[in-house]
């Protein structure tokens, strides 16, 4: 029964996002999904909101699109290094719930991506799931405690500051799994204007966006059938809104970095044709002492230092970056831990674990992070 429902949910989601399939779904572009006008019946992110937790970790169904995004850089007791990604997306098909007696009636569709990078093995393995937000198949809640799930892939919070992440694909390849506990250690990062992150110059073309960083992480990773006890740091992004990418945007480069001195940075750029920048991407830097400083597009430069060509799709991605924040006295060099961290799903993008080293205020620092690259073509 679940397989049949998943099949129909996949079809519905594909129709909802207007995916144009030509026999190879790997060539779909996420910017095609997020571009264009958004329906007026949904709520729009016009003003900053006051976040209340754990309630606002949960869903916001008045908005069209929402995602919960977890990444982490972990090491085993023996020093083996891993990166992981677990992302759950919610998309509303309509602003109102259908009036039907069926317990499977819903206006919400969920999609999830799970990926593991095994640095020593030089492998990156990814999985994808779809389901409807009804019948217990997928959903989210913020009260009395936070939980988001798609079948047995889930994030749940106890009554305190611990989040538990679990994912394994028993049907396709059970040799890869995570079972992790993430402990909150820092105040949330509110991106943009107190969590109102602008995505274009148009009024209401924005999302509500915050991050939890410095999440102390312990648990197990299963890679290639071998289980490892791991620890390290994780990052959580939660973003929701009814915005659409502005005309001409072809993709984005997103960076989430956590350094050993306690500094955490989120920044990025929206790209227009011919590799230009739109100049609309806010970010945030958080210091170990709790200070948070907004990052504006003119505050930094990003220069690619290399490239990597995918043997699977023929797409060429930047691979390695030099980042400079002149006013903050920050100079960083970023390198992928494994060049091939391309994720195949209904759309194709590069999402991978990276190393970071450089100087902050004249002091040498290093760390780990994640980078997301979308909208690149052959």
C-alpha positions as CSV (number, residue, x, y, z in Angstrom):
1,X,0.0,0.0,0.0
2,X,2.7,2.5,0.9
3,X,4.6,1.8,-2.4
4,X,1.4,2.6,-4.3
5,X,0.8,5.8,-2.4
6,X,4.4,6.9,-2.9
7,X,4.0,6.3,-6.6
8,X,0.9,8.5,-6.8
9,X,2.6,11.1,-4.6
10,X,5.5,11.2,-7.0
11,X,3.3,11.8,-9.9
12,X,1.4,14.6,-8.1
13,X,4.6,16.3,-7.0
14,X,6.0,16.1,-10.5
15,X,2.8,17.8,-11.9
16,X,2.8,20.4,-9.1
17,X,6.3,21.6,-9.8
18,X,5.8,21.4,-13.5
19,X,8.8,19.2,-14.1
20,X,9.5,18.7,-17.8
21,X,10.7,15.1,-18.1
22,X,12.5,14.0,-21.3
23,X,13.5,10.6,-20.3
24,X,16.3,11.8,-17.9
25,X,15.1,13.4,-14.7
26,X,18.7,14.0,-13.7
27,X,18.7,17.0,-16.0
28,X,15.9,18.9,-14.2
29,X,16.8,22.3,-12.8
30,X,15.6,23.3,-9.3
31,X,15.4,26.9,-10.5
32,X,12.7,25.9,-13.0
33,X,10.7,24.7,-9.9
34,X,11.1,27.9,-8.0
35,X,10.8,30.4,-10.8
36,X,7.7,32.2,-12.0
37,X,4.7,33.8,-10.2
38,X,3.4,32.5,-6.9
39,X,-0.3,32.2,-6.2
40,X,-1.8,35.0,-4.3
41,X,-3.8,32.7,-2.0
42,X,-0.8,31.8,0.1
43,X,0.8,33.9,2.8
44,X,3.7,36.0,1.9
45,X,6.8,36.9,3.9
46,X,6.4,40.7,4.1
47,X,7.6,41.5,7.6
48,X,10.0,39.8,10.1
49,X,8.1,37.5,12.4
50,X,8.9,36.7,16.1
51,X,10.0,33.1,16.2
52,X,8.7,31.0,19.1
53,X,10.4,27.6,19.6
54,X,9.7,24.7,19.4
55,X,6.5,25.7,17.7
56,X,8.3,27.4,14.8
57,X,10.6,24.5,14.2
58,X,7.3,22.9,12.9
59,X,5.3,23.5,9.8
60,X,3.8,26.7,8.4
61,X,1.2,25.5,5.9
62,X,-0.1,29.0,5.1
63,X,3.1,29.3,3.0
64,X,3.6,27.4,-0.2
65,X,7.2,26.0,0.3
66,X,9.1,24.9,3.3
67,X,12.2,22.9,4.0
68,X,14.2,21.4,7.0
69,X,17.8,21.0,6.1
70,X,20.4,19.1,8.2
71,X,24.0,18.7,7.3
72,X,27.0,17.6,9.4
73,X,30.7,16.8,9.4
74,X,31.5,13.9,11.7
75,X,34.4,11.6,12.6
76,X,34.4,8.0,13.9
77,X,36.3,7.0,17.0
78,X,39.1,5.8,14.6
79,X,39.3,9.1,12.7
80,X,37.2,8.2,9.6
81,X,35.5,11.3,8.3
82,X,31.9,11.6,7.0
83,X,29.5,14.2,5.8
84,X,25.7,13.7,5.8
85,X,22.7,15.5,4.5
86,X,19.0,14.9,5.5
87,X,16.6,17.4,3.9
88,X,12.8,17.3,4.0
89,X,10.8,19.5,1.7
90,X,7.1,20.4,2.0
91,X,5.1,21.9,-0.9
92,X,1.5,22.9,-0.8
93,X,-0.6,22.0,-3.8
94,X,-3.3,24.4,-2.9
95,X,-3.9,27.0,-0.2
96,X,-6.8,25.2,1.4
97,X,-7.4,21.6,2.5
98,X,-9.7,19.6,0.2
99,X,-13.1,18.8,1.7
100,X,-13.0,15.0,1.6
101,X,-13.7,12.2,4.1
102,X,-10.6,10.2,3.1
103,X,-7.8,10.2,5.7
104,X,-5.4,10.4,2.8
105,X,-6.9,13.7,1.6
106,X,-4.3,16.5,1.7
107,X,-3.0,19.6,0.1
108,X,0.6,18.9,1.2
109,X,3.3,16.8,-0.6
110,X,6.6,16.0,1.0
111,X,10.0,15.1,-0.6
112,X,13.2,14.1,1.2
113,X,16.9,13.7,0.3
114,X,19.4,11.6,2.3
115,X,23.1,11.5,1.4
116,X,26.3,10.3,2.9
117,X,29.9,11.2,2.0
118,X,32.5,8.7,3.1
119,X,35.8,10.6,2.8
120,X,38.2,7.7,3.1
121,X,36.2,5.6,0.6
122,X,35.9,8.7,-1.7
123,X,32.2,7.9,-2.1
124,X,29.0,9.9,-2.1
125,X,25.7,8.0,-1.9
126,X,22.2,9.6,-2.1
127,X,18.6,8.6,-1.9
128,X,15.2,10.3,-2.5
129,X,11.6,9.8,-1.3
130,X,8.2,11.3,-1.9
131,X,4.9,11.0,-0.1
132,X,1.7,12.8,0.7
133,X,1.3,14.7,4.0
134,X,-1.6,12.5,5.2
135,X,-2.3,9.1,6.7
136,X,0.8,9.3,8.8
137,X,3.0,8.9,5.7
138,X,4.7,12.3,6.0
139,X,4.2,15.5,8.0
140,X,5.5,17.9,10.6
141,X,4.4,19.3,13.9
142,X,5.8,22.0,16.3
143,X,3.7,21.4,19.4
144,X,4.0,20.0,22.0
145,X,7.4,19.0,20.6
146,X,8.9,19.3,17.1
147,X,8.9,16.5,14.6
148,X,9.2,16.2,10.8
149,X,9.1,12.9,9.0
150,X,8.7,11.1,5.7
151,X,7.9,7.5,6.4
152,X,10.8,6.3,8.6
153,X,13.1,9.2,7.7
154,X,12.6,11.6,10.6
155,X,13.8,14.4,12.9
156,X,12.3,14.6,16.3
157,X,13.0,16.7,19.4
158,X,12.6,15.6,23.0
159,X,11.4,18.0,25.7
160,X,14.8,19.6,25.9
161,X,17.5,20.6,23.4
162,X,18.2,17.2,21.7
163,X,17.1,16.4,18.1
164,X,17.2,12.9,16.9
165,X,17.8,12.2,13.1
166,X,17.2,8.8,11.6
167,X,17.3,7.6,8.0
168,X,17.9,4.3,6.3
169,X,16.6,3.0,2.9
170,X,15.6,-0.5,3.7
171,X,14.0,-1.0,0.3
172,X,16.9,0.1,-1.9
173,X,20.2,-0.1,0.1
174,X,20.2,-0.6,3.8
175,X,24.0,-0.4,3.9
176,X,23.7,3.4,4.4
177,X,22.1,4.9,7.4
178,X,22.3,7.6,10.2
179,X,21.0,7.5,13.8
180,X,22.2,10.8,15.4
181,X,21.5,12.9,18.4
182,X,22.1,16.7,17.9
183,X,22.3,19.0,20.9
184,X,21.6,22.7,20.6
185,X,24.4,24.8,22.0
186,X,23.8,28.3,20.5
187,X,21.1,30.8,19.8
188,X,19.5,30.6,16.4
189,X,21.0,32.6,13.5
190,X,18.3,34.9,12.1
191,X,19.2,35.7,8.5
192,X,18.4,38.9,6.7
193,X,16.3,41.3,8.7
194,X,15.6,39.4,11.9
195,X,14.9,36.2,9.9
196,X,13.3,37.9,6.8
197,X,15.6,36.8,4.0
198,X,15.0,38.7,0.7
199,X,15.1,36.5,-2.5
200,X,14.4,39.3,-5.0
201,X,13.6,43.0,-5.2
202,X,9.9,42.4,-5.4
203,X,7.8,43.0,-2.3
204,X,7.0,39.7,-0.6
205,X,9.7,37.9,-2.6
206,X,11.3,36.7,0.7
207,X,11.4,33.8,3.0
208,X,11.5,33.4,6.8
209,X,14.9,31.8,7.5
210,X,16.9,30.8,10.5
211,X,19.7,28.3,11.3
212,X,20.8,26.3,14.3
213,X,24.6,26.0,14.2
214,X,27.2,24.3,16.4
215,X,24.9,21.4,17.1
216,X,27.0,18.9,19.1
217,X,26.4,15.6,17.3
218,X,26.9,12.0,18.4
219,X,25.5,8.7,17.1
220,X,26.1,6.1,14.4
221,X,26.7,6.2,10.7
222,X,26.4,3.1,8.6
223,X,28.4,3.3,5.4
224,X,28.9,0.3,3.0
225,X,27.3,-2.0,5.6
226,X,29.8,-1.0,8.4
227,X,28.6,0.9,11.4
228,X,30.7,3.7,12.9
229,X,30.3,5.6,16.2
230,X,30.7,9.2,15.3
231,X,30.8,12.7,16.7
232,X,31.2,16.3,15.4
233,X,29.1,19.3,14.5
234,X,25.8,19.7,12.5
235,X,23.9,22.5,11.0
236,X,20.2,23.0,10.6
237,X,18.4,25.4,8.2
238,X,14.7,26.0,8.3
239,X,13.2,28.2,5.6
240,X,9.6,28.8,4.5
241,X,7.8,31.3,2.2
242,X,5.8,31.8,-1.0
243,X,8.5,33.5,-3.0
244,X,9.7,32.8,-6.5
245,X,13.1,33.4,-8.0
246,X,13.4,36.7,-9.9
247,X,13.5,36.7,-13.7
248,X,16.9,35.8,-15.0
249,X,18.1,33.8,-11.9
250,X,19.7,30.5,-13.1
251,X,20.8,29.1,-9.7
252,X,22.7,29.8,-6.5
253,X,25.8,29.0,-4.5
254,X,25.3,28.5,-0.8
255,X,27.9,28.1,1.9
256,X,27.5,27.0,5.5
257,X,30.8,26.9,7.4
258,X,31.7,26.0,11.0
259,X,35.2,26.8,12.2
260,X,37.2,25.4,15.1
261,X,37.4,28.8,16.8
262,X,33.6,28.9,17.1
263,X,32.9,31.1,14.1
264,X,30.0,30.1,11.9
265,X,29.2,31.7,8.5
266,X,26.2,31.4,6.2
267,X,26.5,33.3,2.9
268,X,25.8,32.8,-0.8
269,X,24.9,34.4,-4.1
270,X,22.1,34.1,-6.6
271,X,23.4,33.8,-10.1
272,X,22.0,35.3,-13.2
273,X,23.0,34.4,-16.8
274,X,26.7,34.3,-17.8
275,X,27.7,33.7,-14.2
276,X,26.8,37.1,-12.8
277,X,25.5,37.9,-9.4
278,X,22.0,39.2,-8.7
279,X,23.2,40.9,-5.5
280,X,20.2,39.8,-3.3
281,X,21.6,37.2,-1.0
282,X,21.9,38.0,2.7
283,X,23.9,36.0,5.2
284,X,25.1,35.9,8.7
285,X,28.3,35.5,10.7
286,X,28.2,34.3,14.2
287,X,31.1,34.5,16.6
288,X,31.9,32.2,19.6
289,X,31.0,35.0,22.0
290,X,27.4,35.2,20.6
291,X,27.7,38.2,18.3
292,X,25.8,38.0,15.1
293,X,26.6,40.3,12.2
294,X,24.5,40.4,9.0
295,X,26.3,39.8,5.7
296,X,25.3,41.9,2.7
297,X,26.1,41.0,-1.0
298,X,28.8,43.7,-1.2
299,X,30.6,42.4,1.9
300,X,32.3,39.5,0.3
301,X,33.8,38.1,-2.9
302,X,33.8,34.5,-4.0
303,X,36.3,33.3,-6.6
304,X,36.3,29.7,-7.9
305,X,39.8,28.1,-7.8
306,X,39.0,25.0,-9.8
307,X,36.2,23.0,-11.5
308,X,34.9,19.4,-11.6
309,X,33.1,17.8,-14.5
310,X,30.5,15.1,-13.7
311,X,31.0,11.9,-15.6
312,X,27.3,11.1,-15.1
313,X,25.6,14.3,-16.3
314,X,28.4,16.2,-18.1
315,X,27.7,19.2,-15.8
316,X,30.7,21.3,-14.8
317,X,30.7,22.7,-11.3
318,X,33.1,25.0,-9.5
319,X,35.3,23.0,-7.1
320,X,37.3,25.1,-4.6
321,X,36.7,28.7,-3.7
322,X,38.6,31.7,-2.3
323,X,36.3,33.9,-0.1
324,X,37.2,37.4,1.1
325,X,35.4,39.6,3.6
326,X,37.4,42.8,3.6
327,X,35.5,44.7,6.3
328,X,35.5,41.7,8.6
329,X,39.2,40.8,8.0
330,X,38.3,37.3,6.9
331,X,40.1,35.3,4.2
332,X,39.1,31.7,3.6
333,X,39.9,28.9,1.2
334,X,37.3,26.1,0.8
335,X,37.9,22.7,-0.8
336,X,35.5,19.7,-1.3
337,X,36.4,16.7,0.8
338,X,35.4,14.6,-2.2
339,X,35.0,16.1,-5.7
340,X,32.0,14.0,-6.7
341,X,29.2,14.9,-4.4
342,X,26.5,15.3,-7.0
343,X,23.0,14.4,-5.9
344,X,20.6,12.7,-8.4
345,X,16.9,13.3,-7.8
346,X,13.9,14.9,-9.5
347,X,16.5,17.6,-10.2
348,X,20.3,17.4,-10.1
349,X,22.5,19.5,-7.9
350,X,25.9,19.4,-6.0
351,X,25.7,19.3,-2.3
352,X,28.9,18.4,-0.4
353,X,31.1,18.4,2.6
354,X,34.0,20.8,2.4
355,X,37.1,21.8,4.4
356,X,37.9,25.4,5.3
357,X,41.1,27.1,6.3
358,X,42.2,30.7,6.4
359,X,42.5,33.7,8.7
360,X,39.9,35.6,10.8
361,X,41.2,38.9,12.3
362,X,44.7,37.8,11.5
363,X,44.4,34.5,13.4
364,X,44.6,31.2,11.6
365,X,41.5,29.1,11.7
366,X,40.2,26.0,10.0
367,X,37.0,23.9,10.0
368,X,34.4,22.1,8.0
369,X,31.2,22.9,6.3
370,X,28.8,22.2,3.4
371,X,28.3,23.9,0.0
372,X,25.3,23.7,-2.3
373,X,25.5,24.5,-6.0
374,X,22.3,24.6,-8.2
375,X,21.5,25.6,-11.7
376,X,24.8,24.6,-13.4
377,X,24.6,23.2,-16.9
378,X,26.8,21.2,-19.3
